Amino acid sequence: MSSPKVTVPALRARKAQGPKIAMVTAYDATMAKLLETGGADVLLVGDSLGMVVQGLPNTLPVTLDEMCYHGRAVSRAAVRAHVMGDLPFLSYQASPEQAVMAAGKLLKEGGCESVKLEGGRDFAEHVRRIVSASIPVMAHIGLTPQSVHAMGGFRVQGRGAEAAERLVEDAKILEQAGAFGLVLEGIPSDLGQRITESVSIPTVGIGAGPHCDGQVLVCYDFLGMYPDLRPRFVKRFAEVGDAIVEATRAYVAEVQGGAFPTDAHSFGSSPKLEPTGNRPVVGSLPPGYGPASGE
Ligand code: KIV
């Protein structure tokens, strides 16, 4: 029997009931399917795709249309996992009205089931208005990558009593505004714990210590596929990047040495006697890859 769909009420209930929320980013259907098979609860179509997919130095140039494109790919593959979409830079900051329209587009055209937006108390009204349009919102505070220039780089936030207090207040204000959860990024562990204990909605940490109600990592980071940046909070659970390089080397060597392809990877002239041992090749291939009609 397949596991039930991860819904927003189910995610909220995890705070009291556990287990912790396991969230990962996903940007395409193939990866989404693999991550869901691995048991991820939430697939976040993060604007981090600007860096790990598009090769940009930060997330600022990512557009809402690009987010919708990747959202469609991920939501096509996800069955059990909840699909959340990031509101990219300048798609929501200008006004609560702009925020509702952008969030709605991520659901209507991007196939997402909730949205995430960066920012503290200044965005409480934006959250309220999105939620009143029946769109679930997760807020994101602490190190907010869309504020990279204002922060002077990707720097840990909430250090010092005043900055910490402000983040605790932000968390409570966003909960009051209707956010169903909070991403806490790049803050000291004790502050992650304090915020988690101060709100009744789940917190999902990334570089916020072990006390949050869940964790999120960029999939390319925890799979060891993004060598450009290696923040302290990333644990590599595999070295998929190395495996890809090795496999590519083997492929190149076989192509150049003539060892690939062999008959086993080639088509015979009779569709009834394929070298795969008569396995019906046509059914397993996309349209256009089977024998021509009439054969
Ligand atoms: O864009 C993203 O991937 C994110 C997560 C790292 C939280 O916002």
Boltz pocket constraint, residues with backbone or C-beta under 6 A from the ligand:
constraints:
  - pocket:
      binder: B
      contacts: [[A, 25], [A, 44], [A, 45], [A, 46], [A, 47], [A, 48], [A, 49], [A, 86], [A, 183], [A, 185], [A, 206], [A, 216], [A, 217], [A, 218]]
      max_distance: 6.0
